[in-house]
């Protein structure tokens, strides 16, 4: 029965055109992980509700232009504090507008597929370039800093058997340094990261750089085997990276791009991506508090 | 923009999140106002417009963003909020030094609507004669395990007619 259900879902997904699939997945992305500002969230969710009731509206470029304008308006208000994946969401909504605006059926699908690949390659290779050019990333200071001071990593650090008191004490010292009402002698504080944190930081540094490079290059090559490698690496990246740092909106963006590229040639991979929509959402469960 | 405007590597759509320590939350502004008695007060309470300007200046610390922030701070009215704040000094291990804390009064911004006045207000509202903004970055060196705070930039501005803005 489960196998039948799985096969039916796979058939449905693979029979849906790239543009229709992209439309459905994108409204999920905007609805669940769009901007939280009231002037974007309320009208966007209203539009999405109308689109879900009157499905033909999803085929109108005006619908997508409105969603893009709403998302773009938040970026225009203060672009400095906007996360990177929200810029990608805005560009993606412009692509969806363009894809729905053109009349040629084949061109519609090609716009979606070309841009899905382009964004995936851009996201990964731009990230690799940023990391290669960042001194604090390459000497592993960055991940040591994150493991010690970023609360989002506290469960991840504990999973590796590292004493949870080490990050707690380190965070207390960072809070001291940041407190405007506390003056620290010499403006420096000595941290005791122990043995495990630096080792884990080095491993995470090279793992993160290598897997993003593999994904970017694999999808750039555009061959069957390289795409297969790219999809496997992307799925591993999604499972591992967002488990440690649950930026679910970004995870969903990558999953949607992966689904669109896998749909035709890798149906089982497509279903794995869809499962990842659920799995990454579960990462928001506050599991870290249960193991520390 | 990361090179020319010191834009945080994490922002601006350049895919640099998780690529360096210099995230917006590792950048802090310390803002001092000079009150009518000539006292420099470290301010830690801002209205929403000021918060937006602070965010912009932290993430993209350009002269224009600092000028916009200092203009707003100088044009805003402030009031003593009844709190007494103390500056505490600590050594490199985080232990408190045997130096008496330096107390000074807390202040709050007063918005145009009087309903947003803090519940406990002392004295009249006033405009600061000077503003001093310090831009700090926090860093970490894995080799030495040292956490550092570096003052990157200081901008001072006075009320119009009493001098020009001075950034260094």
HADDOCK unambig.tbl for C-alpha pairs under 7 A between the chains (distance, minus, plus):
assign (segid A and resid 80 and name CA) (segid B and resid 11 and name CA) 6.43 0.50 0.50
assign (segid A and resid 80 and name CA) (segid B and resid 12 and name CA) 6.17 0.50 0.50
assign (segid A and resid 80 and name CA) (segid B and resid 56 and name CA) 5.94 0.50 0.50
assign (segid A and resid 80 and name CA) (segid B and resid 59 and name CA) 6.22 0.50 0.50
assign (segid A and resid 80 and name CA) (segid B and resid 60 and name CA) 7.00 0.50 0.50
assign (segid A and resid 81 and name CA) (segid B and resid 11 and name CA) 6.70 0.50 0.50
assign (segid A and resid 82 and name CA) (segid B and resid 11 and name CA) 6.77 0.50 0.50
assign (segid A and resid 83 and name CA) (segid B and resid 11 and name CA) 6.21 0.50 0.50
assign (segid A and resid 84 and name CA) (segid B and resid 11 and name CA) 6.33 0.50 0.50
assign (segid A and resid 84 and name CA) (segid B and resid 12 and name CA) 6.68 0.50 0.50
assign (segid A and resid 84 and name CA) (segid B and resid 13 and name CA) 4.32 0.50 0.50
assign (segid A and resid 84 and name CA) (segid B and resid 14 and name CA) 6.75 0.50 0.50
assign (segid A and resid 84 and name CA) (segid B and resid 15 and name CA) 5.86 0.50 0.50
assign (segid A and resid 87 and name CA) (segid B and resid 13 and name CA) 5.78 0.50 0.50
assign (segid A and resid 123 and name CA) (segid B and resid 15 and name CA) 6.28 0.50 0.50
assign (segid A and resid 126 and name CA) (segid B and resid 14 and name CA) 6.92 0.50 0.50
assign (segid A and resid 126 and name CA) (segid B and resid 15 and name CA) 5.91 0.50 0.50
assign (segid A and resid 127 and name CA) (segid B and resid 15 and name CA) 5.02 0.50 0.50
assign (segid A and resid 127 and name CA) (segid B and resid 16 and name CA) 5.63 0.50 0.50
assign (segid A and resid 130 and name CA) (segid B and resid 16 and name CA) 5.43 0.50 0.50
assign (segid A and resid 130 and name CA) (segid B and resid 19 and name CA) 6.19 0.50 0.50
assign (segid A and resid 131 and name CA) (segid B and resid 19 and name CA) 4.80 0.50 0.50
assign (segid A and resid 134 and name CA) (segid B and resid 19 and name CA) 6.61 0.50 0.50
assign (segid A and resid 134 and name CA) (segid B and resid 20 and name CA) 6.10 0.50 0.50
assign (segid A and resid 136 and name CA) (segid B and resid 20 and name CA) 5.51 0.50 0.50
assign (segid A and resid 136 and name CA) (segid B and resid 21 and name CA) 6.43 0.50 0.50
assign (segid A and resid 137 and name CA) (segid B and resid 19 and name CA) 5.67 0.50 0.50
assign (segid A and resid 137 and name CA) (segid B and resid 20 and name CA) 5.24 0.50 0.50
assign (segid A and resid 140 and name CA) (segid B and resid 142 and name CA) 6.87 0.50 0.50
assign (segid A and resid 141 and name CA) (segid B and resid 140 and name CA) 6.46 0.50 0.50
assign (segid A and resid 141 and name CA) (segid B and resid 141 and name CA) 5.66 0.50 0.50
assign (segid A and resid 141 and name CA) (segid B and resid 142 and name CA) 4.59 0.50 0.50
assign (segid A and resid 142 and name CA) (segid B and resid 20 and name CA) 5.51 0.50 0.50
assign (segid A and resid 142 and name CA) (segid B and resid 21 and name CA) 5.27 0.50 0.50
assign (segid A and resid 144 and name CA) (segid B and resid 142 and name CA) 6.75 0.50 0.50
assign (segid A and resid 145 and name CA) (segid B and resid 140 and name CA) 6.52 0.50 0.50
assign (segid A and resid 173 and name CA) (segid B and resid 94 and name CA) 6.43 0.50 0.50
assign (segid A and resid 177 and name CA) (segid B and resid 149 and name CA) 7.00 0.50 0.50
assign (segid A and resid 180 and name CA) (segid B and resid 30 and name CA) 6.60 0.50 0.50
assign (segid A and resid 181 and name CA) (segid B and resid 86 and name CA) 6.51 0.50 0.50
assign (segid A and resid 181 and name CA) (segid B and resid 87 and name CA) 4.63 0.50 0.50
assign (segid A and resid 181 and name CA) (segid B and resid 88 and name CA) 6.33 0.50 0.50
assign (segid A and resid 182 and name CA) (segid B and resid 87 and name CA) 5.48 0.50 0.50
assign (segid A and resid 182 and name CA) (segid B and resid 88 and name CA) 4.76 0.50 0.50
assign (segid A and resid 182 and name CA) (segid B and resid 89 and name CA) 5.67 0.50 0.50
assign (segid A and resid 183 and name CA) (segid B and resid 87 and name CA) 6.92 0.50 0.50
assign (segid A and resid 183 and name CA) (segid B and resid 88 and name CA) 6.09 0.50 0.50
assign (segid A and resid 183 and name CA) (segid B and resid 89 and name CA) 4.66 0.50 0.50
assign (segid A and resid 183 and name CA) (segid B and resid 90 and name CA) 6.27 0.50 0.50
assign (segid A and resid 184 and name CA) (segid B and resid 89 and name CA) 5.87 0.50 0.50
assign (segid A and resid 184 and name CA) (segid B and resid 90 and name CA) 4.98 0.50 0.50
assign (segid A and resid 184 and name CA) (segid B and resid 91 and name CA) 5.80 0.50 0.50
assign (segid A and resid 184 and name CA) (segid B and resid 92 and name CA) 6.69 0.50 0.50
assign (segid A and resid 185 and name CA) (segid B and resid 90 and name CA) 6.12 0.50 0.50
assign (segid A and resid 185 and name CA) (segid B and resid 91 and name CA) 4.93 0.50 0.50
assign (segid A and resid 185 and name CA) (segid B and resid 92 and name CA) 5.95 0.50 0.50
assign (segid A and resid 187 and name CA) (segid B and resid 148 and name CA) 5.89 0.50 0.50
assign (segid A and resid 187 and name CA) (segid B and resid 149 and name CA) 5.25 0.50 0.50
assign (segid A and resid 188 and name CA) (segid B and resid 92 and name CA) 5.94 0.50 0.50
assign (segid A and resid 188 and name CA) (segid B and resid 146 and name CA) 6.47 0.50 0.50
assign (segid A and resid 188 and name CA) (segid B and resid 147 and name CA) 5.50 0.50 0.50
assign (segid A and resid 188 and name CA) (segid B and resid 148 and name CA) 4.44 0.50 0.50
assign (segid A and resid 188 and name CA) (segid B and resid 149 and name CA) 6.35 0.50 0.50
assign (segid A and resid 189 and name CA) (segid B and resid 92 and name CA) 4.54 0.50 0.50
assign (segid A and resid 189 and name CA) (segid B and resid 93 and name CA) 5.90 0.50 0.50
assign (segid A and resid 189 and name CA) (segid B and resid 94 and name CA) 6.92 0.50 0.50
assign (segid A and resid 189 and name CA) (segid B and resid 146 and name CA) 5.78 0.50 0.50
assign (segid A and resid 189 and name CA) (segid B and resid 147 and name CA) 5.08 0.50 0.50
assign (segid A and resid 189 and name CA) (segid B and resid 148 and name CA) 6.52 0.50 0.50
assign (segid A and resid 190 and name CA) (segid B and resid 92 and name CA) 6.16 0.50 0.50
assign (segid A and resid 190 and name CA) (segid B and resid 93 and name CA) 5.98 0.50 0.50
assign (segid A and resid 190 and name CA) (segid B and resid 145 and name CA) 6.22 0.50 0.50
assign (segid A and resid 190 and name CA) (segid B and resid 146 and name CA) 4.88 0.50 0.50
assign (segid A and resid 190 and name CA) (segid B and resid 147 and name CA) 6.30 0.50 0.50
assign (segid A and resid 191 and name CA) (segid B and resid 145 and name CA) 5.37 0.50 0.50
assign (segid A and resid 191 and name CA) (segid B and resid 146 and name CA) 5.99 0.50 0.50
assign (segid A and resid 191 and name CA) (segid B and resid 147 and name CA) 6.87 0.50 0.50
assign (segid A and resid 192 and name CA) (segid B and resid 145 and name CA) 6.88 0.50 0.50
